[in-house]
Amino acid sequence: MKILILTQYFPPEVGAAQNRLWNLACRLKQKGAEVTVLTGMPNYPKMRIFDGYRKKCYVKENLHDIRVNRCWLYAGTSKSIFPRLLNYFSFVITSFFTGWFRLGRFDYILCESPPLFLGISAVLLKKLKRAKLIFNVSDLWPESAEKLGLVSSRFLLNLTTRLEECLYRSSFIITGQTKGIVQNISQRFPGKTVYWLKNGIDLASYENLPSKDVSWRRESGFAEDDFVLLYAGILGHAQGLEVVLKAADLLKNNKRIRFIIVGAGPERDKLVKMKDALSLDNTFFFDSMPRPELLKIIAGVDVAVIPLRKIDLFKGAIPSKIFENLAMRKPILLGVEGEAKEMFIEEGNAGLAFVPEDEHDLAAKAELLFGDRQLTNNLGENGYRYVSRMFNWDSIADDFWMLLNA
């Protein structure tokens, strides 16, 4: 079986899509599939091409026996709509011509969305390569863009909606990262095969990692008895990270509670200014970093904070950062309603929920865990057992492989 994974994002970049596709590719390879990746020059999240890839139009490399083909795309730091569209469409064009002229035929093309526009390249390559299209939806576009206020033009929304529908109809299988995404697409396209391809964890990669490590605290100037809460991920509009800073403001008289924010994104400058305006000496920002360094930070904190804005769209969201923190036995303070709360709080008992965008509730839950370290440890252990049982990448890949061979 020959499988092409078409994605704008892939390691050495870090992120949910990168991690998911890497784990899936490696396991499909182990099962005997011939896996090829077609992706862009790594640049995410800082939107600058990584060293070693700059000024190159095409790079072919081998990552643990996975053949990776990288082609040029436009990467710029501007937040305006035109440069962002140029980033997306430059890869649509270069990926199509790279796939057409440099790659052979495939049985399946698995296309990662968003960006939704990459589906244009996928459909064209599907026809040229006589392949079946698997369209993987990790976020519903353009619905997300509209509800988040990122796109207001009715013309653009109608145009992208028609593109979305065309891509779904052209797909052999549609996969979704959450039950909510799967249900949404199934209701709109009842004749299509829609499959829950969930995120997960690679248990083997955590076996020799300590769940508690104070070395990072010492190196960073934190006391061993500080109660440290971590947010690590994209600093974007959807996350609503103002709630973390407002909660830190409410708790700044408690000198033992500390908040750590790790990552990059379009809201970072705004959040740093907000921290300065509130004079928060209990909140610390760190740049994005390679995964081994991030795991060291996770091992050194007490709790992970995972917020999203309070809109109905996110009731079906499952932030991928949940998995890594629970795999490290860190309980979560989850500011997400709906599917994620039902699974990880109510069923998995892996942490506490707070009302999205409610800093008073977040501060109260943080104080509760600060005052009860045994509860904190118990929730972390619960979370590890839950993701080990329900979100193990080996089992996820086994089920997906059976679907492809059905």
CORHUGI-V941163 format. One record per run of one state. SS is the DSSP state (2 for helix, 1 for strand, 0 for the rest). FROM is the first residue (numbers start at 1). TO is the last residue. If there is no record, write none. Layout:
BEGIN
SS	FROM	TO
SS	FROM	TO
END
This chain:
BEGIN
0	1	1
1	2	6
0	7	15
2	16	30
0	31	33
1	34	40
0	41	57
1	58	63
0	64	65
1	66	71
0	72	80
2	81	102
0	103	107
1	108	113
0	114	117
2	118	129
0	130	131
1	132	137
0	138	142
2	143	147
0	148	153
2	154	169
0	170	172
1	173	176
0	177	178
2	179	188
0	189	192
1	193	196
0	197	200
1	201	201
0	202	202
2	203	206
0	207	214
2	215	220
0	221	226
1	227	232
0	233	241
2	242	250
0	251	256
1	257	262
0	263	267
2	268	278
0	279	282
1	283	286
0	287	290
2	291	300
0	301	302
1	303	307
0	308	311
2	312	316
0	317	320
2	321	327
0	328	330
1	331	335
0	336	338
2	339	347
0	348	350
1	351	353
0	354	358
2	359	371
0	372	372
2	373	390
0	391	391
1	392	392
2	393	404
0	405	406
END
